[in-house]
């Protein structure tokens, strides 16, 4: 199985690395880090990832994962990622996104009229792009799987592992990576965080 992990400037590292750790460890998976050029790609946290192939060179994949990141609006304006997604999605078995990566799927026409989720701060933006926005952490609609913000990418990848390789394999993977979240605070959602914290985070994330 060819796994294509999309790279672009100012993406969020965990959006990519979380699903990579889950999916690349599965049997007979070949992971490809695909970008517009072969040049190293800098994440919004400063981590740099080197592509293994380019959009021009890779025209198909069985499973595509698109991360989100602070650079999502610039990537929308550029259009190169969406153009590549529009080309590879029809022959992919699964197309998935994490966080604001869903906006790139939407720009490619993949989410037109479909239920999908994204980071809570970008739900209105995703709706404007034609998706039927859900507040669920992971949404599966046919061959398209979307995840909410950042850490939800691990849940999405485990969901895919269960669909593709079976529940036992997914549970084994969860055990191996010791994915047993017990956060020290209950502020990981706008429903549980204080209104002031939500307003502060929204301003940082959307520039509003």
URKASUL-V851863 format. One record per backbone hydrogen bond with DSSP energy under -1.0 kcal/mol. NH is the residue of the N-H (numbers start at 1). CO is the residue of the C=O. E is the energy in kcal/mol with one decimal. If there is no record, write none. Layout:
BEGIN
nh=[NH NH]
co=[CO CO]
e=[E E]
END
This chain:
BEGIN
nh=[3 4 5 6 7 10 11 12 16 17 18 20 21 22 23 24 26 29 30 32 34 35 41 43 44 46 49 52 53 55 58 62 63 64 65 66 71 72 75 76 77 78 79 83 84 85 86 87 88 89 92 93 94 95 96 97 98 99 101 102 103 105 106 107 108 109 110 113 114 116 122 126 127 128 130 131 132 134 139 141 144 145 146 147 148 152 153 154 156 157 158 159 160 161 162 163 164 165 166 170 171 172 173 174 175 176 177 178 179 180 192 193 198 199 200 201 202 203 204 205 206 207]
co=[30 63 32 65 34 42 8 68 13 13 14 16 17 18 19 20 23 26 1 3 5 53 49 47 11 43 41 33 33 35 54 2 2 94 4 96 10 69 71 72 73 74 75 79 80 81 82 83 84 85 89 62 62 143 64 145 66 148 98 99 100 101 102 103 104 106 105 130 111 132 119 122 123 124 127 126 114 116 146 144 141 95 139 97 137 149 150 151 152 153 154 155 156 157 158 159 160 161 162 166 167 168 169 170 171 172 173 175 174 178 189 189 194 195 196 197 198 199 200 201 202 203]
e=[-2.9 -3.1 -3.2 -2.5 -3.0 -2.8 -1.2 -3.0 -1.1 -3.2 -2.0 -2.1 -2.6 -1.4 -3.1 -2.5 -1.5 -1.1 -3.1 -3.2 -2.0 -1.4 -3.2 -3.8 -3.0 -1.6 -2.8 -2.5 -1.8 -1.7 -2.1 -1.2 -2.2 -2.0 -2.8 -2.2 -1.9 -1.6 -2.1 -2.2 -2.1 -1.9 -2.3 -2.1 -2.0 -2.6 -2.5 -1.1 -2.1 -2.6 -1.1 -1.4 -2.2 -2.5 -3.2 -1.9 -2.3 -1.8 -2.3 -1.7 -1.6 -1.5 -2.5 -2.2 -1.4 -1.8 -2.2 -2.8 -2.2 -2.0 -2.2 -2.3 -2.1 -1.9 -1.8 -1.6 -3.4 -3.0 -2.7 -3.0 -2.0 -2.4 -2.4 -1.4 -2.4 -2.4 -2.2 -1.5 -2.5 -2.3 -2.3 -2.3 -2.4 -2.5 -2.2 -2.0 -2.7 -2.7 -1.0 -1.9 -2.9 -2.3 -2.3 -2.4 -2.1 -2.5 -2.3 -1.0 -2.4 -1.4 -1.3 -2.5 -2.4 -2.4 -2.2 -2.7 -2.7 -2.1 -2.0 -2.7 -2.5 -1.6]
END
